[in-house]
Every structure is written in C-alpha cells, then in structure tokens.
C-alpha cells in the first residue's frame, strides 16, 4: 500500500508531495487542480517495468495522432505520432527537467523519465522496407533504479522502436478504461468518467463469476435495485443487451441498458474493485451517473471491499454530495482511519495537498464549509 507520493515535473506537478495516504482516498479540488493527473502518476508508478502504461496515458488524453509519410519507394504509410512533450512540466522536452514519481514508505517504488537529445542515425523497417532516419530524442524510463526502457523518437516525433516496445506486452486500451493484460500487475484498474465497453467488463467478469466476489457485485447492484438476484453475461457483444440482470418477481432477465446509467456505473466500480485484490483501484469522478442518496451505500461497500480484499482506492470528485456521502460512511465505519479526504489546492505554479482528518471532515460537512 502506498503511504506517500512524490511527483516532480509530471504535467501540472512541478514539485508535489502527499503523505499519510489511507486505504481509501478521496481527492477533491477545483477544475485543473491536478486530480486526474494525480491518478495518472499512481498508474505509471505502480505499473513497474510496463512502458505500455505510458502509451495508455497518452492515448487516454488524445495525445497521439496518425501522420502519413512517403517512403523512398513512393509508398505512403501511416505512422503514430505521440506527443510526449505534454507529460513534462512546461509541455516541452528538455534534458534538465526529468519526471520523477516515487513512494518511499511501506511500498518503495520509483519511476524516472528522462529526455535526452540525440542526432543518432538509425535504420528502421517500415512496410517491408528499410529506411534511414535521424533520431531527435531518446526517452529513458528508469524503474526502481534497477531497470530501464528506452523510447527512440525520430525528428518527426514518431517512434523508431515502437514495434519492439509493444511486442513485450498486449493491452486493452481505450479512452475510458485502462487495465493492462499480461503485465506485471493484473490487480490494478483505472476507471474514467465514461462507460467501459462490454468486452472489458466481460474480461473482469470471467475472473469474478462463480467465486465469492460475485456476491459483492450483486450487493453493489442492490444499492440501486434491492430486488437484484443475479447477473449474467451473454455472448452478445452489445454494450447493453449482453449483460442481463435477474430481478426478483420478474419472469425474464432485464438487459442492463434498461436499468439506467447509474446501474452500469456502479457495476463497473464493483467489478473493478473486487478484481483489484491485493492491488489498486483508481476511479476518476466516482460519482458520475449516481444519484446522491445512493452514494453513502456505495462508499460503505468500497470501504468494506477495500479492507476485506486488501485494495487501496484513489477516487476523485468535485461533487459536494459525494463528499458528504463519503463522510457519512466513514463516520459509520468501525475504523475511521480507513478513509481520508485530500484537497488539491493550486497557488500559482504550486499544487499542494491539504489533508482532512475524519473529525475535520465531519465539522466541514455539518457546517457546510467548502472543501472542494
């Protein structure tokens, strides 16, 4: 479990430190305060020796594009251009500003990403031809200071060694959901604000069905619909009709899509949580699609699951209702130390984390003191 986090020169974080992290951490702050970037930093740190995580982040932000170039033979080919400069503080590649992300307490992890200019000439295979090009930059990712991965960038910002980098691992990637397949940690999930696909949910369900974890997923659905009895995935690839819910008193199962966006959201959260046993769950804008009166029960379920399955949770929100529900569930918990709220506050170029103890949060909620 991460107890602290240092982030230097990653996106909006020039020099950031947060301490005394809890089992379940709710991160709040105004727009552009760095909440999503904070989740990304944890994602990159925990995925040790997985350079694919960096491509996940760029893809999720839309920081890649396809460009068409012409080979010496006249053949036109498409290349992927990754805008790595945007992950660095100041939005530019520079040799004197390395990204550094680390946790020193309890679970010691570190990641350093350094950019070095180069004029090296290389020969690369492209569409069954060999092409001579010049590099512009080399990005070197150092993991725990004992292993490294090199990304060779051509002058047009395309990657010379992309095929060798991506051949190491396979991944399921889209803009909404990031979860590595076959990587060093398969107990790590990050949910973004929009719905994950049927196929991604089906992959999670394969590891849940016919295990005790299935009961936790059903319990999550019962927060919104108390009469839910069972859930089933069919071979239908449709996002809505491929997931069926058995409701008490109904003769036929009901497609998930007929039960509203909130049902799909809480199903995604529950499945990702139980699939992250002994690992990490990150959820961006956790309250998305959920009615405020159901959020206290959601937090109770997250606290219980996190403690029972040894999951560390990081979630963001800018909703007062979500904060109040978090506080209420925390106050009712047998162990109030299970959760903490941190507010990211920006002052000029500096972003700092302000911790709220359970007592301070309780006072803030009762007196409607702004903490977002």
C-alpha positions as CSV (number, residue, x, y, z in Angstrom):
1,X,0.0,0.0,0.0
2,X,1.2,3.5,-0.9
3,X,1.7,5.7,2.2
4,X,3.2,8.7,0.4
5,X,3.7,10.0,-3.1
6,X,6.2,12.5,-4.6
7,X,5.6,13.8,-8.1
8,X,8.1,16.1,-9.9
9,X,7.8,17.6,-13.3
10,X,4.9,15.5,-14.4
11,X,2.3,17.6,-16.2
12,X,1.0,20.3,-13.8
13,X,3.0,19.0,-10.9
14,X,6.3,20.8,-10.6
15,X,7.2,19.5,-7.1
16,X,4.4,17.8,-5.2
17,X,4.3,15.7,-2.0
18,X,1.5,13.9,-0.3
19,X,1.8,11.9,2.9
20,X,-0.2,9.7,5.2
21,X,-2.3,8.1,2.5
22,X,-5.1,5.8,3.7
23,X,-6.7,2.6,2.4
24,X,-9.4,4.7,0.7
25,X,-8.5,8.2,-0.5
26,X,-10.9,10.7,-1.9
27,X,-9.2,13.5,-3.9
28,X,-11.1,16.8,-4.4
29,X,-10.2,20.1,-5.9
30,X,-11.3,22.7,-8.4
31,X,-11.0,22.2,-12.2
32,X,-7.4,22.0,-13.4
33,X,-6.1,21.3,-9.9
34,X,-4.5,18.1,-11.0
35,X,-6.9,15.4,-9.8
36,X,-6.8,13.2,-13.0
37,X,-3.0,13.8,-13.3
38,X,-2.6,12.6,-9.7
39,X,-4.3,9.3,-10.7
40,X,-2.2,9.0,-13.8
41,X,1.0,9.4,-11.7
42,X,0.0,6.5,-9.5
43,X,-0.9,4.5,-12.6
44,X,2.5,5.0,-14.1
45,X,4.3,4.3,-10.8
46,X,2.5,1.1,-9.9
47,X,2.9,-0.4,-13.4
48,X,6.6,-1.2,-12.8
49,X,8.6,-2.1,-15.9
50,X,5.5,-1.6,-18.1
51,X,6.2,1.1,-20.7
52,X,2.8,0.4,-22.1
53,X,1.3,2.3,-19.2
54,X,2.8,5.5,-20.6
55,X,1.2,4.8,-24.0
56,X,-2.1,4.2,-22.2
57,X,-1.9,7.6,-20.6
58,X,-1.1,9.4,-23.9
59,X,-3.9,7.5,-25.7
60,X,-6.4,8.3,-23.0
61,X,-5.6,12.0,-23.3
62,X,-5.7,12.1,-27.1
63,X,-2.0,13.0,-27.2
64,X,-1.3,10.8,-30.2
65,X,-2.2,11.2,-33.9
66,X,-1.6,9.4,-37.1
67,X,0.5,11.1,-39.8
68,X,1.0,10.0,-43.4
69,X,4.6,9.8,-44.7
70,X,6.1,8.7,-48.0
71,X,8.9,6.2,-48.3
72,X,11.7,6.4,-50.8
73,X,9.9,3.9,-53.0
74,X,6.9,6.3,-53.1
75,X,4.7,4.1,-50.9
76,X,2.6,6.1,-48.4
77,X,2.5,4.7,-44.8
78,X,0.7,5.8,-41.7
79,X,2.8,6.4,-38.5
80,X,1.7,7.1,-35.0
81,X,2.9,10.3,-33.5
82,X,3.0,10.5,-29.7
83,X,3.2,13.9,-28.1
84,X,5.4,13.1,-25.2
85,X,6.3,16.7,-24.5
86,X,2.9,17.2,-22.8
87,X,3.7,14.7,-20.0
88,X,6.6,17.0,-18.9
89,X,6.0,20.1,-16.8
90,X,6.0,23.1,-19.1
91,X,4.9,21.0,-22.1
92,X,8.4,20.6,-23.7
93,X,11.1,18.1,-23.9
94,X,14.3,19.3,-22.1
95,X,17.3,17.4,-20.8
96,X,17.3,19.3,-17.5
97,X,13.8,18.5,-16.4
98,X,13.2,14.8,-15.7
99,X,9.9,13.3,-14.5
100,X,10.2,11.7,-11.1
101,X,7.5,9.8,-9.3
102,X,8.1,7.8,-6.1
103,X,6.8,6.3,-2.9
104,X,9.3,5.7,-0.1
105,X,7.2,4.4,2.8
106,X,5.9,0.8,3.1
107,X,6.0,0.0,-0.6
108,X,9.1,1.5,-2.1
109,X,8.6,2.3,-5.8
110,X,10.2,4.9,-8.1
111,X,9.9,5.9,-11.8
112,X,12.2,8.4,-13.5
113,X,11.6,9.5,-17.1
114,X,14.5,11.4,-18.7
115,X,14.6,13.1,-22.1
116,X,18.0,13.2,-23.9
117,X,18.5,15.0,-27.3
118,X,20.4,12.9,-29.9
119,X,21.4,13.1,-33.6
120,X,21.9,9.3,-33.9
121,X,21.3,7.8,-37.3
122,X,19.2,4.6,-37.3
123,X,17.9,2.1,-39.9
124,X,14.3,1.1,-39.2
125,X,12.0,-1.4,-41.0
126,X,8.9,0.2,-42.4
127,X,6.3,-1.6,-44.6
128,X,8.8,-4.3,-45.6
129,X,11.4,-1.7,-46.5
130,X,14.4,-0.3,-44.6
131,X,14.6,3.4,-44.0
132,X,17.5,5.5,-42.7
133,X,16.4,8.2,-40.3
134,X,17.8,10.5,-37.6
135,X,16.6,10.4,-34.0
136,X,15.7,13.6,-32.3
137,X,15.2,12.4,-28.7
138,X,15.6,9.4,-26.5
139,X,13.2,9.0,-23.6
140,X,14.6,6.6,-20.9
141,X,12.2,5.3,-18.2
142,X,14.1,4.0,-15.1
143,X,12.1,1.7,-12.8
144,X,13.2,1.4,-9.2
145,X,16.7,2.4,-10.5
146,X,17.5,-1.2,-11.5
147,X,15.9,-1.5,-14.9
148,X,15.2,0.8,-17.8
149,X,13.2,1.1,-21.0
150,X,14.3,3.3,-23.9
151,X,11.9,5.1,-26.4
152,X,13.7,6.3,-29.5
153,X,11.9,9.3,-31.1
154,X,12.5,10.4,-34.7
155,X,12.7,14.0,-35.5
156,X,9.0,14.0,-36.6
157,X,8.1,12.6,-33.1
158,X,7.2,9.1,-34.4
159,X,8.8,6.2,-32.6
160,X,11.7,4.3,-34.2
161,X,11.4,1.2,-31.9
162,X,7.6,1.2,-31.4
163,X,7.1,-2.4,-32.6
164,X,9.7,-3.8,-30.2
165,X,8.3,-1.8,-27.3
166,X,4.7,-3.0,-27.8
167,X,5.6,-6.6,-28.6
168,X,6.6,-7.2,-25.0
169,X,3.0,-6.9,-23.7
170,X,-0.5,-6.9,-25.0
171,X,-3.1,-4.5,-23.7
172,X,-6.7,-3.5,-23.9
173,X,-6.8,0.3,-24.4
174,X,-9.5,2.8,-25.0
175,X,-10.2,6.4,-23.8
176,X,-12.4,5.3,-20.9
177,X,-10.7,2.3,-19.2
178,X,-7.1,1.3,-18.6
179,X,-6.2,-2.1,-17.5
180,X,-3.1,-4.0,-18.6
181,X,-3.4,-7.6,-19.7
182,X,-0.5,-9.9,-19.1
183,X,1.6,-7.2,-17.4
184,X,3.4,-7.4,-14.1
185,X,0.3,-6.3,-12.1
186,X,-3.1,-7.7,-13.2
187,X,-4.8,-6.4,-10.0
188,X,-4.8,-2.8,-11.0
189,X,-7.8,-1.0,-12.5
190,X,-8.4,2.6,-13.5
191,X,-11.9,3.7,-14.4
192,X,-12.5,7.0,-16.1
193,X,-15.7,9.0,-16.3
194,X,-17.4,7.3,-19.3
195,X,-18.7,3.8,-19.6
196,X,-16.3,0.9,-20.2
197,X,-17.2,-1.5,-23.0
198,X,-18.9,-4.8,-22.9
199,X,-15.7,-6.7,-23.8
200,X,-13.8,-5.0,-21.0
201,X,-16.5,-5.8,-18.4
202,X,-16.7,-9.4,-19.7
203,X,-12.9,-9.8,-19.1
204,X,-13.4,-8.7,-15.5
205,X,-16.5,-10.9,-15.1
206,X,-14.5,-14.0,-16.2
207,X,-12.5,-13.7,-13.0
208,X,-15.5,-13.0,-10.8
209,X,-18.2,-15.4,-11.8
210,X,-18.8,-18.5,-9.6
211,X,-16.5,-17.0,-6.8
212,X,-17.4,-15.2,-3.6
213,X,-16.6,-12.0,-5.3
214,X,-19.8,-12.4,-7.3
215,X,-21.8,-11.8,-4.2
216,X,-20.1,-8.4,-3.7
217,X,-21.0,-7.4,-7.2
218,X,-24.7,-8.3,-6.7
219,X,-24.7,-6.4,-3.4
220,X,-23.4,-3.3,-5.2
221,X,-26.3,-3.6,-7.7
222,X,-28.7,-4.0,-4.8
223,X,-27.8,-0.5,-3.7
224,X,-29.8,0.9,-6.7
225,X,-32.2,-2.0,-7.1
226,X,-32.8,-4.1,-3.9
227,X,-34.5,-6.9,-5.9
228,X,-31.5,-7.8,-8.0
229,X,-30.8,-11.5,-7.6
230,X,-28.2,-12.5,-10.2
231,X,-26.2,-11.1,-13.1
232,X,-25.2,-12.8,-16.3
233,X,-23.0,-12.1,-19.3
234,X,-24.0,-13.5,-22.7
235,X,-22.1,-13.9,-25.9
236,X,-23.8,-10.8,-27.4
237,X,-21.2,-8.1,-27.8
238,X,-23.7,-5.3,-27.4
239,X,-22.8,-2.9,-24.6
240,X,-26.4,-3.1,-23.2
241,X,-28.1,-6.3,-24.2
242,X,-25.1,-8.5,-23.5
243,X,-25.4,-8.0,-19.7
244,X,-28.6,-9.4,-18.1
245,X,-30.0,-8.8,-14.6
246,X,-32.3,-11.2,-12.8
247,X,-34.9,-9.2,-10.7
248,X,-37.0,-10.9,-8.0
249,X,-40.6,-11.3,-9.2
250,X,-39.7,-10.9,-12.9
251,X,-40.0,-14.0,-15.1
252,X,-37.4,-12.8,-17.6
253,X,-34.0,-11.2,-17.1
254,X,-33.7,-7.5,-17.9
255,X,-30.9,-6.0,-20.0
256,X,-28.6,-3.8,-18.1
257,X,-29.2,-1.0,-20.6
258,X,-32.8,-0.9,-19.5
259,X,-31.9,0.0,-15.9
260,X,-30.1,3.3,-16.4
261,X,-26.5,4.7,-16.5
262,X,-26.2,4.6,-12.7
263,X,-26.6,0.8,-12.7
264,X,-23.9,0.4,-15.3
265,X,-21.6,2.8,-13.4
266,X,-21.9,1.0,-10.0
267,X,-21.5,-2.4,-11.7
268,X,-18.2,-1.1,-13.3
269,X,-16.9,0.1,-10.0
270,X,-17.9,-3.0,-8.1
271,X,-16.3,-5.3,-10.7
272,X,-13.1,-3.3,-10.8
273,X,-12.9,-3.2,-7.0
274,X,-13.1,-6.9,-6.5
275,X,-10.8,-7.5,-9.4
276,X,-8.1,-5.4,-7.7
277,X,-7.5,-7.7,-4.8
278,X,-4.1,-7.0,-3.2
279,X,-3.7,-4.1,-5.6
280,X,-5.1,-0.7,-6.6
281,X,-8.3,0.8,-7.8
282,X,-8.4,4.3,-9.3
283,X,-11.7,5.9,-10.2
284,X,-12.0,9.4,-11.8
285,X,-15.2,11.3,-10.9
286,X,-16.5,8.3,-8.9
287,X,-20.0,9.9,-8.5
288,X,-20.7,10.0,-12.3
289,X,-24.2,8.8,-13.0
290,X,-25.0,8.0,-9.4
291,X,-28.0,9.6,-7.5
292,X,-26.7,11.3,-4.4
293,X,-28.9,9.3,-2.0
294,X,-27.2,6.1,-3.1
295,X,-23.6,7.3,-2.6
296,X,-23.3,6.6,1.1
297,X,-24.1,2.9,0.5
298,X,-21.6,2.9,-2.4
299,X,-18.9,4.2,0.0
300,X,-19.8,1.7,2.6
301,X,-19.3,-1.1,0.0
302,X,-16.0,0.4,-1.1
303,X,-14.7,0.6,2.5
304,X,-15.7,-3.0,3.2
305,X,-14.3,-4.3,-0.1
306,X,-11.0,-2.4,0.3
307,X,-10.4,-3.8,3.8
308,X,-11.5,-7.3,3.0
309,X,-9.6,-7.7,-0.3
310,X,-6.6,-5.5,0.6
311,X,-7.3,-2.9,-2.1
312,X,-6.1,0.6,-2.0
313,X,-8.5,3.0,-3.6
314,X,-7.9,6.5,-5.0
315,X,-11.0,8.3,-6.3
316,X,-11.7,11.9,-7.4
317,X,-14.8,14.0,-7.3
318,X,-15.9,17.7,-7.4
319,X,-19.4,16.9,-6.0
320,X,-20.4,18.1,-2.6
321,X,-23.0,15.2,-2.3
322,X,-20.2,12.7,-2.9
323,X,-18.0,14.3,-0.2
324,X,-20.9,14.3,2.3
325,X,-21.7,10.7,1.5
326,X,-18.0,9.8,2.0
327,X,-18.0,11.5,5.4
328,X,-21.2,9.8,6.5
329,X,-20.0,6.3,5.5
330,X,-16.6,7.0,7.2
331,X,-18.3,8.1,10.4
332,X,-20.3,4.9,10.4
333,X,-17.3,2.7,9.8
334,X,-15.8,0.8,12.7
335,X,-12.3,2.0,11.7
336,X,-12.4,5.7,10.8
337,X,-8.8,5.5,9.6
338,X,-9.8,3.5,6.6
339,X,-10.5,6.7,4.6
340,X,-9.2,10.2,4.1
341,X,-10.0,13.2,2.0
342,X,-7.3,15.3,0.4
343,X,-7.9,18.6,-1.4
344,X,-5.6,19.7,-4.1
345,X,-5.0,23.4,-3.9
346,X,-3.2,25.5,-6.5
347,X,-1.3,28.6,-5.7
348,X,0.4,30.0,-8.7
349,X,2.7,27.2,-10.1
350,X,2.5,25.2,-6.8
351,X,0.0,22.5,-6.1
352,X,-0.3,21.2,-2.5
353,X,-2.4,18.6,-0.8
354,X,-4.5,19.6,2.2
355,X,-5.5,16.6,4.4
356,X,-8.8,16.5,6.3
357,X,-9.0,14.1,9.2
358,X,-12.3,12.4,9.9
359,X,-13.1,14.9,12.6
360,X,-12.2,17.9,10.4
361,X,-14.3,16.5,7.6
362,X,-17.2,15.9,9.9
363,X,-17.2,19.5,11.0
364,X,-16.8,20.8,7.4
365,X,-19.8,18.7,6.3
366,X,-22.0,19.7,9.2
367,X,-21.2,23.4,8.8
368,X,-21.2,23.3,5.0
369,X,-17.6,24.5,4.9
370,X,-16.3,24.4,1.4
371,X,-13.6,21.7,0.9
372,X,-13.7,21.2,-2.8
